[in-house]
Amino acid sequence: MELANGSGVQEFILLGFGAVQQKRILLFIFFAVLYMLTLAENITIITVVLLDTHLARLPMYILLSNFSWLEMCYVTTTVPRMLFDLASPQGIISFRSCFLQYYLLFSFGSTEDFYLSAMALDRYLAICHPLRYQQIMTPDFCYALVAACWVLGFLWQILPVFLISKLSFCGPNIIDHFLCDPGPILSLACPPVGNIPLLCQIVADAVVILGNFFFVVLSYGAVILTLLKTSNRGSRMKAFSTIFFHLVVVTLFYGPVAGMYVIPSGESQSEITKAVTLFYTAVTPFLNPLIYCLRNDQVRDAIGRLRRRKVSFLKRKETG
């Protein structure tokens, strides 16, 4: 296993979508609007939870507001760079910037893995152990859980990024992607690369993704079994509705990721790879707030309360 980084490669070229100019302009407009909407949605959720005293005390919304912050970081790691490359078709990115993007993207992705497990734990305790829920899911415990997700997510990716960055890259330096993904980067490394690809896949993909996925499946499986035993039909349907939307978010995240990074593939088609990557790095962060919160009655009620409070404040200001 050679870790010399004795290459002369100082920069990479991201091919991106390789579209004609007119198509690039349309893609730029579409993803710029999508990015701004994603930021607006998540900022709205964070603001509502912070300003509404009722939601700010609920464990699920403490987790969701922090999840919204994570989504903003996640989408900002890739979309601004992609917009820059659509506007400036050279696609040149320095060696360090490429590996920084790789590290941040996969660290935020790993953190999201742990977040989904934390939210599955929250629903498991709320439905399967309701009498102990308030004792366990205190605000302090929720913030500790949030901190643990961030720390684990960012620590987990240090080894894979370090190992790949120390390989020798002697050319070519063209990455057939719109971001710095470990798969295309490894394909540019000079042989021999030893066991680094397998080690990175085990550490960064199999352990984090499969471990959290099984935890999520077991947690929601226990929740569904508990709900099936509930005699109150009204409360059961309401809980099933909440769990259904949680499972939709889980499917949106793990479906593409599993296909891309866990299931072994041969000669993968680059266009399909780009489309799948684009979905979970740009489209999913836009859909998650709509699914999790903005369709939620509690969030709508909180927005209504904030509006009424603002109107009342403006009236008092005018009369005073």
Solvent accessible surface area in square Angstrom, and as a share of the most:
residue,aa,sasa,rsa
1,M,127,0.57
2,E,88,0.39
3,L,70,0.35
4,A,59,0.46
5,N,53,0.27
6,G,65,0.63
7,S,20,0.13
8,G,65,0.63
9,V,19,0.11
10,Q,131,0.58
11,E,72,0.32
12,F,0,0.00
13,I,53,0.27
14,L,6,0.03
15,L,83,0.42
16,G,9,0.09
17,F,40,0.17
18,G,65,0.62
19,A,20,0.15
20,V,110,0.63
21,Q,112,0.50
22,Q,137,0.61
23,K,111,0.47
24,R,23,0.08
25,I,85,0.43
26,L,112,0.56
27,L,36,0.18
28,F,71,0.30
29,I,92,0.47
30,F,114,0.47
31,F,8,0.03
32,A,19,0.15
33,V,69,0.40
34,L,18,0.09
35,Y,35,0.13
36,M,116,0.52
37,L,84,0.42
38,T,0,0.00
39,L,44,0.22
40,A,53,0.41
41,E,19,0.08
42,N,1,0.00
43,I,91,0.46
44,T,53,0.31
45,I,3,0.01
46,I,33,0.17
47,T,56,0.33
48,V,8,0.05
49,V,5,0.03
50,L,131,0.65
51,L,96,0.48
52,D,2,0.01
53,T,93,0.54
54,H,79,0.35
55,L,0,0.00
56,A,38,0.29
57,R,152,0.56
58,L,45,0.22
59,P,6,0.04
60,M,20,0.09
61,Y,2,0.01
62,I,5,0.02
63,L,0,0.00
64,L,3,0.02
65,S,13,0.09
66,N,33,0.17
67,F,5,0.02
68,S,4,0.03
69,W,129,0.45
70,L,0,0.00
71,E,1,0.00
72,M,23,0.10
73,C,25,0.15
74,Y,6,0.02
75,V,1,0.01
76,T,62,0.36
77,T,20,0.11
78,T,3,0.02
79,V,3,0.02
80,P,48,0.30
81,R,52,0.19
82,M,3,0.01
83,L,20,0.10
84,F,118,0.49
85,D,12,0.06
86,L,8,0.04
87,A,68,0.52
88,S,34,0.22
89,P,82,0.52
90,Q,114,0.51
91,G,3,0.03
92,I,81,0.41
93,I,7,0.04
94,S,51,0.33
95,F,25,0.11
96,R,208,0.76
97,S,51,0.33
98,C,0,0.00
99,F,12,0.05
100,L,103,0.51
101,Q,14,0.06
102,Y,3,0.01
103,Y,47,0.18
104,L,54,0.27
105,L,5,0.02
106,F,26,0.11
107,S,0,0.00
108,F,20,0.08
109,G,12,0.11
110,S,5,0.03
111,T,0,0.00
112,E,1,0.01
113,D,4,0.02
114,F,32,0.13
115,Y,0,0.00
116,L,1,0.01
117,S,13,0.08
118,A,6,0.05
119,M,2,0.01
120,A,0,0.00
121,L,42,0.21
122,D,1,0.00
123,R,33,0.12
124,Y,63,0.24
125,L,16,0.08
126,A,22,0.17
127,I,32,0.16
128,C,29,0.17
129,H,66,0.30
130,P,82,0.52
131,L,166,0.83
132,R,138,0.50
133,Y,21,0.08
134,Q,121,0.54
135,Q,140,0.62
136,I,49,0.25
137,M,2,0.01
138,T,49,0.28
139,P,64,0.40
140,D,116,0.60
141,F,74,0.31
142,C,0,0.00
143,Y,118,0.45
144,A,58,0.45
145,L,32,0.16
146,V,12,0.07
147,A,53,0.41
148,A,44,0.34
149,C,7,0.04
150,W,51,0.18
151,V,81,0.47
152,L,75,0.37
153,G,0,0.00
154,F,49,0.20
155,L,105,0.52
156,W,77,0.27
157,Q,1,0.01
158,I,87,0.44
159,L,82,0.41
160,P,1,0.01
161,V,18,0.11
162,F,100,0.42
163,L,12,0.06
164,I,0,0.00
165,S,19,0.12
166,K,70,0.30
167,L,2,0.01
168,S,22,0.15
169,F,1,0.00
170,C,92,0.55
171,G,35,0.34
172,P,95,0.60
173,N,37,0.19
174,I,81,0.41
175,I,1,0.01
176,D,61,0.31
177,H,1,0.00
178,F,6,0.03
179,L,1,0.00
180,C,0,0.00
181,D,5,0.03
182,P,19,0.12
183,G,42,0.40
184,P,31,0.19
185,I,0,0.00
186,L,31,0.16
187,S,87,0.56
188,L,20,0.10
189,A,12,0.09
190,C,21,0.13
191,P,118,0.74
192,P,96,0.60
193,V,35,0.20
194,G,45,0.43
195,N,100,0.51
196,I,0,0.00
197,P,49,0.31
198,L,105,0.52
199,L,60,0.30
200,C,9,0.05
201,Q,69,0.31
202,I,81,0.41
203,V,30,0.17
204,A,10,0.08
205,D,14,0.08
206,A,32,0.25
207,V,70,0.40
208,V,3,0.01
209,I,12,0.06
210,L,63,0.31
211,G,39,0.38
212,N,11,0.06
213,F,70,0.29
214,F,116,0.49
215,F,85,0.35
216,V,1,0.01
217,V,73,0.42
218,L,133,0.66
219,S,9,0.06
220,Y,5,0.02
221,G,30,0.29
222,A,33,0.26
223,V,0,0.00
224,I,56,0.28
225,L,110,0.55
226,T,45,0.26
227,L,8,0.04
228,L,106,0.53
229,K,170,0.72
230,T,41,0.24
231,S,113,0.73
232,N,90,0.46
233,R,162,0.59
234,G,51,0.49
235,S,56,0.36
236,R,53,0.19
237,M,105,0.47
238,K,156,0.66
239,A,21,0.16
240,F,52,0.22
241,S,48,0.31
242,T,36,0.21
243,I,2,0.01
244,F,119,0.50
245,F,54,0.22
246,H,6,0.03
247,L,57,0.28
248,V,44,0.25
249,V,0,0.00
250,V,10,0.06
251,T,91,0.53
252,L,34,0.17
253,F,4,0.02
254,Y,8,0.03
255,G,41,0.40
256,P,24,0.15
257,V,10,0.06
258,A,31,0.24
259,G,42,0.40
260,M,42,0.19
261,Y,24,0.09
262,V,31,0.18
263,I,106,0.54
264,P,116,0.73
265,S,84,0.54
266,G,70,0.68
267,E,177,0.79
268,S,72,0.47
269,Q,118,0.52
270,S,40,0.26
271,E,107,0.48
272,I,100,0.51
273,T,25,0.15
274,K,8,0.03
275,A,59,0.45
276,V,41,0.24
277,T,0,0.00
278,L,25,0.13
279,F,66,0.28
280,Y,9,0.03
281,T,1,0.01
282,A,2,0.02
283,V,36,0.21
284,T,2,0.01
285,P,1,0.01
286,F,40,0.17
287,L,51,0.25
288,N,1,0.01
289,P,4,0.02
290,L,68,0.34
291,I,25,0.13
292,Y,10,0.04
293,C,1,0.01
294,L,44,0.22
295,R,70,0.25
296,N,19,0.10
297,D,97,0.50
298,Q,72,0.32
299,V,2,0.01
300,R,137,0.50
301,D,80,0.41
302,A,0,0.00
303,I,39,0.20
304,G,18,0.18
305,R,82,0.30
306,L,29,0.14
307,R,166,0.61
308,R,157,0.57
309,R,121,0.44
310,K,133,0.56
311,V,76,0.44
312,S,46,0.30
313,F,111,0.46
314,L,80,0.40
315,K,126,0.53
316,R,147,0.54
317,K,142,0.60
318,E,147,0.66
319,T,122,0.71
320,G,98,0.94
